[in-house]
Amino acid sequence: MKKNYQLLFSMLLVAASAGSHAGESRTNNQCTPHLGNAFLKHCQQWAQGIEGQRKADLGNGNYLNPIMAGDHPDPSVLKDGDDYYMTFSSFEAYPALTIWHSKDLVNWQPIGPALKKYVGSIWAPELTKHNGRFYLYIPAKLPGNNNIYVIWADDIRGPWSEPVALNNDRIDPGHIVGEDGKRYLFLSHGDRVQLSDDGLKIVGEMEHVYDGWQYPEEWDVESYAQEGPKMMKHGDYFYMTLALGGTAGPPTGHMVVSARAKSIHGPWENSPYNPIIRTESAAEKWWSKGHATLVAGPASSSKKPDWYMMYHAYENGFHTLGRQAMMEPIEWTKDGWFKAKGVDVGKPIRKPKGGKAVPHGMALSDDFSTNKFGIQWSFFRGDVTENQRVNYKNGALELSAKGTSPSNTSPLTFLTGDQAYQFEVDMEIDPDAQGGALLFYNDKLYAGVGINKNGMVLHRYGMDQRTTAKPADMQNTLRIRVTNNRHILTIHTSTDAGKTWVKYGVQMDVTGYNHNVAYGFMSLRPAIYAAGKGKVRFSNLVYRALP
């Protein structure tokens, strides 16, 4: 069998080299998820970054999507001189709205979260700058209070203001200044509101200004779902770039469309190139492509700058990783429309001209010695009191217990973009507490193990199923290793600080732990939790991507 995979791999190398697209670098290791795990392990196509995490910059003048691996949906991109800033929907992860910085659109470095106060599940934000001040418009869904909030800062690195409610329950705001000098937010369903000059409140009534573009009835989509209007002025026109078709459901559903008008007040004319981008077949590498922002490349001072679309998509076979951030080149036509260049976004693409690479990504490992809440960490659905549960002591994160299981403890999670990985962590558990390590999608769907004075608790399918005996020789400390090898979850424990390991008796397939099964728009994330009474001390957490 191994020889057969090697032969198949060699044949695909030749085919991929012969079939390279014009304008792209050649790639001799294109993967397909339908060939099985054994083949995929031989197929390393991305560059490796910190801890072996995959990254887009191949180091040879090309990049390979995703630009931001893992759950980075609804990208909002701001070009500010030679700098780019980007943020994404956070949904139930708090602190929220981490802002990323780049100078070349390919390599991105985190600055930190802009929002720490829990206002609900955060959908499709808008990052913009007006008169020297940065603004974030934030749709948040909370039972009984769906709202759009705004926060602002004079420095992108903060501090950011407290959230101000605009008292509008729509989603997906897109900010623009009209030819009349007034500020507007375009919203889902083709509606619009005017903002005050300071951008901190709504002026007047909501107006319906755009009816949308209709795709053919025979296309397989989730629903019409006109949303995500991203606004810009280019030349003589205002451009509205939108998402249609729903972000989940069929892989061919989501799409990007565009309309333009000479006045911010319309009328809006649909692009003859609609849909600008769309997944046309389930055989493609990237599914449900949509929700795009247009951005000029680093060499934008030239007469013919490069232009790109930043959008999100699901990776074929890896819905668990969430919607990942993509970048695709576009071109402007002589009559003032834009269209995709038609490259295969599953293969290497030439990097934008100009710009310098910043260090990409961040370490996910944490030795908890800095007495600082790491940028990688977030609570699931944590309110403003969650940070009071965290204390740093003697090289450990001391987490006060809450609730009875992962479903009601607001676990600490971090985001990963690797198809296969493992993490290890030491736990010291108070007598009446329960600590655990797991893969967590949401409070209804998770898998892993917990430890308490009575034994080991199996978590799977979002249930706390049974308790078995504790590992031999365990006192109140244990090291746990959680491995997610392309959706096969394996757990090991060690009572001697990782010198020897014992495999837990149950393995799990977590392929279905995703939005299409459980809603929520999240991704499957490594997590730790503390339940019961007392505290759990976590130390020496080590993350590594697997080949």
C-alpha positions as CSV (number, residue, x, y, z in Angstrom):
1,M,0.0,0.0,0.0
2,K,2.8,2.4,0.8
3,K,4.4,1.8,-2.6
4,N,1.0,2.5,-4.2
5,Y,0.8,5.9,-2.5
6,Q,4.3,6.8,-3.5
7,L,3.6,5.9,-7.1
8,L,0.4,8.0,-7.0
9,F,2.3,10.8,-5.5
10,S,5.0,10.7,-8.2
11,M,2.4,10.7,-10.9
12,L,0.6,13.8,-9.4
13,L,4.0,15.6,-9.2
14,V,4.4,15.3,-13.0
15,A,0.8,16.2,-13.7
16,A,1.0,19.3,-11.4
17,S,4.2,20.5,-13.0
18,A,2.8,20.1,-16.5
19,G,-0.4,21.9,-15.6
20,S,0.9,25.1,-13.9
21,H,-1.2,28.2,-14.8
22,A,0.4,31.1,-16.6
23,G,1.5,33.8,-14.2
24,E,1.8,31.3,-11.3
25,S,4.9,29.6,-10.0
26,R,5.0,25.9,-10.7
27,T,4.0,23.5,-7.9
28,N,4.8,19.9,-7.8
29,N,3.0,18.8,-4.7
30,Q,-0.7,19.8,-5.1
31,C,-2.8,17.8,-2.7
32,T,-6.4,16.6,-2.8
33,P,-8.3,15.6,0.3
34,H,-10.0,12.7,-1.4
35,L,-6.8,10.5,-1.4
36,G,-6.8,9.7,2.3
37,N,-4.6,10.5,5.3
38,A,-1.6,8.4,4.2
39,F,-1.2,10.3,1.0
40,L,-1.8,13.7,2.7
41,K,1.1,13.0,5.1
42,H,3.5,12.8,2.1
43,C,2.1,16.1,0.8
44,Q,3.7,19.2,2.3
45,Q,2.8,22.1,0.2
46,W,2.8,25.1,2.5
47,A,5.8,26.8,4.1
48,Q,6.4,26.1,7.7
49,G,6.4,28.9,10.3
50,I,6.5,29.1,14.1
51,E,6.0,25.6,15.6
52,G,5.7,24.1,12.1
53,Q,2.4,26.0,11.5
54,R,1.6,26.4,7.9
55,K,2.0,29.8,6.3
56,A,1.4,31.3,2.9
57,D,4.7,32.8,1.9
58,L,6.7,30.1,0.1
59,G,9.9,32.2,0.1
60,N,10.3,32.1,-3.6
61,G,8.2,35.1,-4.6
62,N,4.9,33.1,-4.4
63,Y,2.3,32.6,-1.9
64,L,-0.2,29.7,-1.3
65,N,-3.6,30.3,0.2
66,P,-4.8,30.6,2.8
67,I,-3.2,33.9,3.7
68,M,-4.4,33.3,7.3
69,A,-4.8,29.7,8.1
70,G,-7.6,28.7,10.4
71,D,-10.8,30.5,11.3
72,H,-10.5,34.1,10.0
73,P,-13.8,34.9,8.5
74,D,-15.3,38.1,7.1
75,P,-12.0,39.9,6.6
76,S,-12.1,43.7,6.9
77,V,-8.9,45.2,5.5
78,L,-7.6,48.7,5.9
79,K,-4.7,50.2,3.9
80,D,-3.1,53.0,5.8
81,G,-0.1,54.4,3.9
82,D,2.4,51.5,3.6
83,D,0.7,49.5,6.3
84,Y,-2.2,47.1,6.2
85,Y,-4.5,46.2,9.1
86,M,-7.0,43.4,9.1
87,T,-9.5,42.0,11.6
88,F,-12.2,39.2,11.4
89,S,-15.4,38.0,13.0
90,S,-14.8,36.7,16.5
91,F,-18.2,35.3,17.3
92,E,-18.1,33.9,20.8
93,A,-14.3,34.3,21.4
94,Y,-13.3,36.9,23.9
95,P,-11.1,39.0,24.1
96,A,-12.3,39.8,20.6
97,L,-11.4,41.4,17.3
98,T,-7.6,40.8,17.2
99,I,-6.0,43.3,14.8
100,W,-3.3,42.0,12.4
101,H,-0.6,44.1,10.7
102,S,1.1,43.5,7.4
103,K,3.2,45.4,4.8
104,D,3.0,42.9,2.0
105,L,-0.5,41.4,2.3
106,V,0.9,37.9,2.7
107,N,2.7,38.0,6.1
108,W,0.6,39.1,9.1
109,Q,1.6,39.8,12.7
110,P,-0.9,40.2,15.5
111,I,-1.2,43.5,17.4
112,G,-3.8,42.5,19.9
113,P,-7.5,42.4,20.6
114,A,-9.5,45.7,20.2
115,L,-12.6,44.5,22.3
116,K,-12.5,43.0,25.7
117,K,-16.0,43.7,26.9
118,Y,-18.5,41.0,26.0
119,V,-21.4,42.4,23.9
120,G,-22.5,39.2,22.2
121,S,-21.5,37.0,19.3
122,I,-19.6,39.3,16.9
123,W,-20.3,39.1,13.2
124,A,-18.5,40.7,10.2
125,P,-16.9,43.9,11.6
126,E,-15.8,46.9,9.7
127,L,-12.4,48.5,10.3
128,T,-11.9,52.0,8.9
129,K,-10.1,55.2,9.4
130,H,-11.6,58.7,9.1
131,N,-9.9,62.1,9.8
132,G,-6.9,60.4,11.5
133,R,-9.0,58.2,13.9
134,F,-9.6,54.4,13.6
135,Y,-13.1,53.0,14.0
136,L,-14.4,49.5,14.4
137,Y,-18.1,48.9,13.6
138,I,-19.2,45.7,15.3
139,P,-22.4,43.8,14.8
140,A,-23.2,41.8,17.9
141,K,-25.9,39.2,18.5
142,L,-27.1,38.8,22.1
143,P,-30.5,37.4,23.0
144,G,-32.9,40.3,23.3
145,N,-30.3,42.8,22.1
146,N,-29.0,42.5,18.6
147,N,-27.0,45.7,17.9
148,I,-24.2,47.4,16.1
149,Y,-21.5,48.9,18.3
150,V,-18.7,51.2,17.5
151,I,-15.3,51.6,19.2
152,W,-12.6,54.0,18.3
153,A,-8.9,54.7,18.9
154,D,-6.4,57.3,17.9
155,D,-3.7,54.7,17.6
156,I,-4.4,51.3,16.0
157,R,-2.6,49.6,18.9
158,G,-5.0,51.2,21.3
159,P,-6.3,51.9,23.8
160,W,-9.7,51.5,22.2
161,S,-12.8,53.1,23.6
162,E,-15.7,51.4,25.3
163,P,-18.3,50.2,22.9
164,V,-21.1,52.6,21.9
165,A,-24.4,51.1,20.8
166,L,-25.9,52.5,17.5
167,N,-29.3,50.9,18.2
168,N,-29.5,49.1,14.8
169,D,-30.0,45.4,14.6
170,R,-28.6,44.7,11.1
171,I,-25.3,43.0,10.4
172,D,-22.3,43.5,8.2
173,P,-21.7,47.3,8.2
174,G,-19.6,48.9,5.4
175,H,-18.4,52.4,6.0
176,I,-18.1,55.0,3.3
177,V,-17.9,58.8,2.9
178,G,-20.2,60.1,0.1
179,E,-19.6,62.9,-2.4
180,D,-21.7,65.0,0.0
181,G,-19.0,64.6,2.7
182,K,-21.4,62.6,4.9
183,R,-20.6,59.3,6.6
184,Y,-22.7,56.2,5.9
185,L,-23.0,52.6,6.9
186,F,-24.3,50.2,4.2
187,L,-25.9,47.1,5.8
188,S,-27.2,43.7,4.9
189,H,-30.3,43.4,2.7
190,G,-29.4,46.5,0.7
191,D,-30.1,49.0,3.4
192,R,-28.2,52.1,4.5
193,V,-28.0,54.6,7.4
194,Q,-26.3,57.9,7.8
195,L,-23.8,58.5,10.6
196,S,-23.1,61.6,12.6
197,D,-19.9,63.4,11.7
198,D,-18.1,61.8,14.6
199,G,-19.3,58.4,13.5
200,L,-20.7,57.5,17.0
201,K,-24.4,57.6,16.3
202,I,-27.0,57.1,13.6
203,V,-28.7,60.1,12.0
204,G,-32.1,59.7,10.4
205,E,-34.0,56.6,9.3
206,M,-32.7,53.5,7.6
207,E,-33.2,53.5,3.8
208,H,-33.4,50.7,1.3
209,V,-31.0,51.6,-1.6
210,Y,-30.0,48.4,-3.4
211,D,-32.1,45.4,-4.6
212,G,-29.2,43.0,-5.4
213,W,-28.1,40.7,-8.2
214,Q,-30.0,37.5,-8.9
215,Y,-28.0,34.3,-9.6
216,P,-29.5,31.5,-11.8
217,E,-32.2,29.5,-10.1
218,E,-30.5,26.2,-10.9
219,W,-27.4,27.0,-8.8
220,D,-27.1,25.2,-5.5
221,V,-26.9,27.8,-2.7
222,E,-27.8,27.9,1.0
223,S,-30.1,31.0,0.6
224,Y,-30.1,34.3,-1.1
225,A,-28.6,36.1,1.9
226,Q,-27.4,39.5,0.5
227,E,-24.8,40.7,3.0
228,G,-21.3,41.9,3.6
229,P,-21.4,45.2,1.6
230,K,-17.8,46.5,1.5
231,M,-17.6,50.1,0.1
232,M,-14.9,52.0,-1.7
233,K,-14.5,55.0,-4.1
234,H,-12.3,54.3,-7.1
235,G,-12.1,56.8,-10.0
236,D,-15.5,58.2,-10.9
237,Y,-17.5,55.5,-9.1
238,F,-18.5,54.2,-5.7
239,Y,-18.2,50.4,-5.6
240,M,-20.2,48.0,-3.4
241,T,-18.8,44.5,-3.1
242,L,-21.2,42.0,-1.6
243,A,-21.6,38.4,-0.6
244,L,-24.6,36.3,-1.7
245,G,-25.7,32.7,-1.3
246,G,-25.0,32.0,2.4
247,T,-21.7,31.1,3.9
248,A,-22.5,27.5,4.8
249,G,-24.6,24.8,3.1
250,P,-23.6,23.7,-0.4
251,P,-19.9,24.3,-1.3
252,T,-21.1,26.2,-4.4
253,G,-23.4,28.5,-2.5
254,H,-21.3,31.5,-1.4
255,M,-20.2,34.1,-4.0
256,V,-18.9,37.7,-4.5
257,V,-20.8,40.2,-6.6
258,S,-20.4,43.9,-7.2
259,A,-22.3,47.0,-8.2
260,R,-21.3,50.6,-8.8
261,A,-22.8,54.1,-8.9
262,K,-21.5,57.6,-9.6
263,S,-23.3,58.9,-6.5
264,I,-23.4,57.4,-3.1
265,H,-27.2,57.8,-3.4
266,G,-27.3,55.6,-6.5
267,P,-28.7,54.3,-8.8
268,W,-26.6,51.1,-8.4
269,E,-25.7,49.2,-11.5
270,N,-24.7,45.5,-11.3
271,S,-21.4,44.3,-12.7
272,P,-21.5,42.4,-16.0
273,Y,-18.8,40.2,-14.4
274,N,-21.0,38.9,-11.6
275,P,-20.3,36.7,-9.8
276,I,-16.8,37.9,-9.5
277,I,-15.7,34.8,-7.7
278,R,-17.6,31.6,-6.8
279,T,-16.8,27.9,-6.1
280,E,-18.3,26.1,-9.1
281,S,-17.6,22.5,-8.2
282,A,-17.2,20.5,-5.0
283,A,-13.9,19.1,-6.5
284,E,-12.2,22.5,-6.0
285,K,-9.7,23.0,-3.1
286,W,-11.7,25.9,-1.6
287,W,-15.4,25.9,-0.9
288,S,-18.0,28.7,-0.2
289,K,-15.8,31.5,-1.4
290,G,-17.2,34.9,-0.5
291,H,-17.4,38.1,1.7
292,A,-14.6,40.1,0.0
293,T,-12.8,43.3,0.6
294,L,-10.9,45.0,-2.3
295,V,-7.4,46.4,-1.5
296,A,-4.6,47.9,-3.5
297,G,-1.2,46.2,-3.4
298,P,1.9,47.6,-1.8
299,A,3.1,49.1,-5.0
300,S,-0.1,51.2,-5.2
301,S,1.9,54.4,-6.0
302,S,2.7,53.0,-9.4
303,K,0.6,53.9,-12.5
304,K,-0.8,50.3,-12.6
305,P,-0.9,49.0,-9.0
306,D,-1.8,45.4,-8.3
307,W,-5.3,44.9,-6.8
308,Y,-6.5,42.0,-4.7
309,M,-9.6,40.6,-3.1
310,M,-9.4,39.4,0.5
311,Y,-12.2,36.9,1.3
312,H,-12.9,33.7,3.2
313,A,-13.5,30.1,2.2
314,Y,-13.8,26.6,3.7
315,E,-10.9,24.2,2.9
316,N,-12.2,21.1,1.1
317,G,-12.3,18.3,3.7
318,F,-11.6,20.7,6.7
319,H,-14.7,22.5,7.7
320,T,-13.5,22.1,11.3
321,L,-10.8,24.8,10.6
322,G,-13.6,27.3,9.9
323,R,-13.5,29.9,7.1
324,Q,-10.0,30.8,6.3
325,A,-8.7,34.1,4.9
326,M,-7.8,34.0,1.2
327,M,-6.3,36.5,-1.3
328,E,-6.8,36.6,-5.0
329,P,-5.6,39.0,-7.7
330,I,-8.2,41.1,-9.6
331,E,-7.9,43.5,-12.5
332,W,-9.7,46.7,-13.6
333,T,-11.2,46.8,-17.0
334,K,-11.1,49.7,-19.4
335,D,-14.7,50.6,-18.7
336,G,-14.1,50.8,-15.0
337,W,-15.3,47.4,-13.7
338,F,-13.1,44.9,-11.9
339,K,-13.0,41.1,-12.4
340,A,-11.0,38.1,-11.1
341,K,-7.8,37.2,-13.0
342,G,-8.9,33.6,-13.0
343,V,-6.0,32.0,-11.2
344,D,-6.4,28.7,-9.4
345,V,-6.4,29.8,-5.7
346,G,-5.4,26.2,-4.7
347,K,-2.0,26.7,-6.3
348,P,0.9,29.1,-5.8
349,I,0.3,32.7,-6.9
350,R,2.8,35.4,-7.5
351,K,3.2,37.7,-4.4
352,P,2.2,41.4,-4.6
353,K,5.0,43.7,-5.8
354,G,6.7,45.8,-3.1
355,G,6.3,45.7,0.6
356,K,8.4,44.0,3.3
357,A,7.5,40.9,5.1
358,V,6.8,41.2,8.8
359,P,7.2,38.0,11.0
360,H,4.1,35.9,10.3
361,G,1.8,34.5,12.9
362,M,2.5,33.8,16.6
363,A,3.5,31.0,18.9
364,L,0.6,29.0,20.4
365,S,2.7,27.4,23.0
366,D,2.7,29.1,26.4
367,D,4.9,28.5,29.4
368,F,2.7,30.9,31.5
369,S,5.8,32.6,32.9
370,T,5.2,36.1,31.7
371,N,2.3,37.0,34.0
372,K,0.4,38.1,30.9
373,F,-2.7,36.8,29.1
374,G,-1.3,35.7,25.8
375,I,-2.8,37.1,22.5
376,Q,-3.6,33.5,21.4
377,W,-6.0,32.9,24.2
378,S,-9.8,33.6,24.3
379,F,-12.7,32.5,26.5
380,F,-15.7,31.0,24.9
381,R,-18.7,33.2,25.6
382,G,-16.9,34.8,28.5
383,D,-18.4,37.9,30.1
384,V,-16.3,40.7,31.6
385,T,-15.7,38.7,34.8
386,E,-13.8,35.9,33.1
387,N,-10.4,37.6,33.4
388,Q,-10.9,37.6,37.2
389,R,-10.6,33.8,37.1
390,V,-7.0,34.0,35.8
391,N,-4.0,34.3,37.9
392,Y,-0.3,33.7,37.2
393,K,1.7,32.0,39.9
394,N,5.0,30.1,39.9
395,G,5.1,29.6,36.1
396,A,1.5,28.4,35.9
397,L,-1.9,29.8,34.8
398,E,-4.1,29.4,37.8
399,L,-7.7,29.1,36.6
400,S,-10.6,29.3,39.0
401,A,-13.2,26.6,38.5
402,K,-16.6,27.4,37.1
403,G,-19.6,25.3,36.2
404,T,-19.6,21.5,35.9
405,S,-18.4,20.6,32.4
406,P,-17.0,22.1,29.3
407,S,-20.5,23.2,28.3
408,N,-20.7,25.8,31.1
409,T,-17.2,26.6,32.1
410,S,-16.3,29.1,29.4
411,P,-13.2,27.2,28.4
412,L,-9.9,28.9,27.3
413,T,-9.3,28.2,23.7
414,F,-6.8,29.1,21.0
415,L,-7.1,29.1,17.2
416,T,-5.1,26.8,15.0
417,G,-4.9,26.6,11.2
418,D,-3.1,23.2,10.8
419,Q,-4.7,20.1,9.4
420,A,-2.8,18.0,11.9
421,Y,-1.4,19.0,15.3
422,Q,-1.0,18.1,18.9
423,F,-0.7,20.0,22.2
424,E,0.5,19.0,25.7
425,V,-0.2,20.6,29.0
426,D,0.5,19.9,32.7
427,M,-2.4,20.1,35.1
428,E,-2.4,20.4,38.9
429,I,-5.9,20.0,40.2
430,D,-7.4,21.0,43.6
431,P,-9.3,18.2,45.4
432,D,-12.8,19.4,44.4
433,A,-11.9,20.7,41.0
434,Q,-11.9,19.1,37.5
435,G,-9.4,20.0,34.8
436,G,-9.4,19.0,31.2
437,A,-7.9,19.3,27.7
438,L,-10.1,18.9,24.6
439,L,-11.1,20.0,21.2
440,F,-13.9,22.5,21.5
441,Y,-16.3,23.8,18.9
442,N,-19.0,25.2,21.2
443,D,-20.9,24.4,24.4
444,K,-22.9,21.7,22.6
445,L,-20.1,20.0,20.7
446,Y,-16.6,19.1,22.1
447,A,-14.4,16.1,22.6
448,G,-11.6,15.2,25.0
449,V,-11.0,14.2,28.6
450,G,-11.3,15.7,32.1
451,I,-9.7,14.6,35.4
452,N,-11.1,14.9,38.9
453,K,-10.6,13.0,42.2
454,N,-12.9,10.2,41.0
455,G,-11.2,9.5,37.7
456,M,-11.1,10.4,34.0
457,V,-14.2,11.8,32.4
458,L,-14.7,11.1,28.7
459,H,-16.1,14.0,26.6
460,R,-17.5,13.3,23.2
461,Y,-20.4,14.5,21.0
462,G,-20.7,17.4,23.4
463,M,-21.6,15.0,26.2
464,D,-19.8,14.0,29.4
465,Q,-20.2,10.3,28.9
466,R,-18.5,8.3,31.6
467,T,-15.8,8.2,34.3
468,T,-13.0,5.6,34.3
469,A,-10.1,5.0,36.6
470,K,-7.3,7.6,36.9
471,P,-3.9,6.8,35.5
472,A,-1.8,4.6,37.8
473,D,0.5,6.6,40.0
474,M,-1.4,9.8,39.5
475,Q,-1.6,12.1,42.5
476,N,-3.1,15.6,41.8
477,T,-0.9,16.3,38.7
478,L,-1.0,14.9,35.2
479,R,0.3,15.8,31.7
480,I,-2.1,15.4,28.9
481,R,-1.4,15.2,25.1
482,V,-4.2,15.8,22.7
483,T,-3.5,14.9,19.0
484,N,-5.8,15.9,16.1
485,N,-4.4,14.0,13.1
486,R,-6.8,15.1,10.3
487,H,-9.9,14.7,12.5
488,I,-8.7,11.6,14.4
489,L,-8.5,12.6,18.0
490,T,-6.1,10.6,20.2
491,I,-5.3,11.3,23.9
492,H,-2.3,10.3,25.9
493,T,-1.5,10.9,29.6
494,S,1.8,10.9,31.5
495,T,2.5,10.9,35.2
496,D,6.2,11.4,34.9
497,A,6.4,14.8,33.1
498,G,6.2,13.4,29.6
499,K,8.9,10.7,29.9
500,T,6.4,7.9,29.3
501,W,3.0,8.1,27.8
502,V,-0.2,5.9,28.1
503,K,-2.7,6.0,25.3
504,Y,-6.3,6.6,26.4
505,G,-8.7,3.8,25.4
506,V,-11.1,5.8,23.2
507,Q,-10.3,7.5,19.9
508,M,-12.7,9.8,18.2
509,D,-13.5,11.1,14.7
510,V,-14.3,14.8,14.9
511,T,-14.9,15.5,11.2
512,G,-18.4,16.7,11.9
513,Y,-17.6,19.2,14.6
514,N,-18.3,22.2,12.4
515,H,-20.8,24.9,11.5
516,N,-22.8,22.8,9.0
517,V,-23.6,20.4,11.8
518,A,-23.7,22.6,14.9
519,Y,-24.2,26.2,13.7
520,G,-22.3,28.9,15.5
521,F,-19.8,29.9,12.7
522,M,-16.9,28.8,14.9
523,S,-14.0,26.4,14.4
524,L,-12.8,23.4,16.3
525,R,-10.1,24.7,18.7
526,P,-7.7,23.3,21.3
527,A,-9.0,24.1,24.8
528,I,-8.4,23.8,28.5
529,Y,-11.0,24.2,31.3
530,A,-11.5,24.2,35.0
531,A,-14.8,23.0,36.5
532,G,-16.2,22.2,40.0
533,K,-14.7,24.0,43.0
534,G,-11.3,25.4,43.6
535,K,-8.6,25.9,41.0
536,V,-6.7,24.1,38.3
537,R,-3.1,25.1,37.5
538,F,-1.9,24.7,33.9
539,S,1.7,24.9,32.9
540,N,4.2,24.1,30.1
541,L,1.7,24.1,27.2
542,V,3.4,23.0,24.0
543,Y,1.9,23.1,20.6
544,R,3.3,21.6,17.4
545,A,2.0,21.1,13.9
546,L,2.3,17.6,12.5
547,P,3.3,16.7,8.9
